[in-house]
Amino acid sequence: MYKFLAGLALSVVLSSAWANTELDRNIYSPERGIICDERAGFCVDSFGISMAFTQQYLGDEAQAAMMKKINRVGSRNFDTTRYILSNGVYCDSFQRACFISRFTDEKQVIFTNVLFK
C-alpha cells in the first residue's frame, strides 16, 4: 500500500511540475502530449492540430481564427497532421516526430518527446 501511495504522490508531483512548461517564445506545453503556440494560434496533440485544445488553452477567438483558415482552403485541403510552429519546428503526426525545420531530417528531440513519448 505504501508503494502505491508513494507512486501516486510522485505522479501528482510530476504532473503538476509539467503544467505550462515553456518550450520556446510563445510556445508552451500545458500538459504532456499537448503543445500550444500562441503566436501561430493553435494547439496540437499527437494527432495534429486540435480544435478542442486550441479552444481550451488559447480561447474561443483562437479556435474561430483557426477554423477560418481551414475553411478558407477547405477542410479537404488543410492537413492538420503536418504543421510548422512559429519557431520553425516542423511536426508530422504520421512520422510521430518533430524536426528542426521542414527541410531537414534532424529531429527536434524536446518537441518530439512532449508530443509523442
C-alpha positions as CSV (number, residue, x, y, z in Angstrom):
1,M,0.0,0.0,0.0
2,Y,2.9,2.4,0.9
3,K,4.5,1.8,-2.6
4,F,1.2,2.6,-4.3
5,L,0.7,5.8,-2.3
6,A,4.3,6.9,-2.9
7,G,3.9,6.2,-6.6
8,L,0.7,8.2,-6.7
9,A,2.3,11.1,-4.9
10,L,5.2,11.1,-7.4
11,S,2.8,11.0,-10.3
12,V,0.9,14.0,-8.9
13,V,4.1,15.9,-8.4
14,L,5.4,15.2,-11.9
15,S,2.0,16.1,-13.4
16,S,1.9,19.4,-11.6
17,A,5.5,20.1,-12.4
18,W,4.7,19.7,-16.1
19,A,2.0,22.3,-16.2
20,N,2.7,25.2,-18.6
21,T,6.2,24.1,-19.5
22,E,7.7,26.8,-21.8
23,L,9.3,25.3,-24.8
24,D,10.2,28.5,-26.8
25,R,9.0,32.0,-27.0
26,N,5.1,31.9,-27.4
27,I,5.2,28.0,-27.3
28,Y,4.4,26.0,-24.2
29,S,3.1,22.6,-23.1
30,P,0.1,22.9,-20.8
31,E,0.3,19.2,-20.2
32,R,2.3,16.2,-21.5
33,G,1.2,15.4,-25.1
34,I,0.0,18.9,-25.9
35,I,1.9,21.9,-27.3
36,C,0.3,25.3,-27.8
37,D,1.7,28.0,-30.0
38,E,0.2,31.4,-29.0
39,R,1.8,33.2,-32.0
40,A,0.6,30.7,-34.6
41,G,-2.8,30.5,-32.8
42,F,-3.2,26.7,-32.4
43,C,-2.6,23.8,-30.1
44,V,-1.6,20.3,-31.2
45,D,-1.5,16.8,-29.8
46,S,-0.1,13.6,-31.2
47,F,-2.8,13.5,-33.9
48,G,-2.1,17.1,-35.1
49,I,-3.8,20.4,-34.8
50,S,-6.6,20.1,-32.2
51,M,-9.6,22.5,-32.3
52,A,-10.6,21.3,-28.8
53,F,-7.2,22.0,-27.2
54,T,-6.9,25.3,-29.2
55,Q,-10.2,26.4,-27.7
56,Q,-9.4,25.1,-24.2
57,Y,-5.9,26.7,-23.9
58,L,-6.0,29.7,-26.3
59,G,-9.7,30.6,-26.2
60,D,-12.7,30.9,-28.5
61,E,-11.2,33.6,-30.7
62,A,-8.1,31.4,-31.5
63,Q,-10.3,28.5,-32.4
64,A,-12.5,30.7,-34.6
65,A,-9.5,32.1,-36.3
66,M,-8.1,28.6,-37.0
67,M,-11.4,27.4,-38.3
68,K,-11.5,30.4,-40.6
69,K,-8.1,29.5,-42.0
70,I,-9.2,25.9,-42.5
71,N,-12.4,26.9,-44.2
72,R,-10.6,29.4,-46.5
73,V,-8.7,26.5,-48.2
74,G,-11.3,23.8,-47.5
75,S,-11.1,21.1,-44.9
76,R,-10.1,18.5,-47.6
77,N,-7.1,20.7,-48.5
78,F,-5.9,21.6,-45.0
79,D,-3.6,18.9,-43.5
80,T,-3.9,19.1,-39.7
81,T,-1.4,16.3,-39.2
82,R,1.6,18.2,-40.6
83,Y,2.3,21.8,-39.3
84,I,5.1,24.3,-38.7
85,L,5.2,26.1,-35.3
86,S,6.1,29.8,-35.1
87,N,9.7,29.0,-34.2
88,G,10.1,27.0,-37.5
89,V,9.8,23.5,-35.9
90,Y,8.0,21.1,-38.3
91,C,6.0,18.2,-36.9
92,D,4.5,15.2,-38.7
93,S,2.0,13.2,-36.8
94,F,2.3,10.2,-39.1
95,Q,6.1,10.1,-38.5
96,R,5.4,10.8,-34.8
97,A,8.3,13.2,-34.8
98,C,9.2,16.9,-34.9
99,F,12.1,18.3,-36.9
100,I,14.3,21.4,-36.6
101,S,12.7,22.6,-39.8
102,R,10.6,21.4,-42.8
103,F,13.8,20.9,-44.8
104,T,15.8,18.7,-42.5
105,D,15.7,15.2,-41.1
106,E,17.3,16.4,-37.9
107,K,14.8,15.7,-35.1
108,Q,13.8,18.3,-32.6
109,V,14.0,16.0,-29.6
110,I,12.3,18.0,-26.9
111,F,9.1,18.7,-29.0
112,T,9.1,15.1,-30.2
113,N,9.2,13.8,-26.7
114,V,6.5,16.2,-25.5
115,L,4.1,15.1,-28.2
116,F,4.9,11.5,-28.9
117,K,6.6,9.9,-26.0
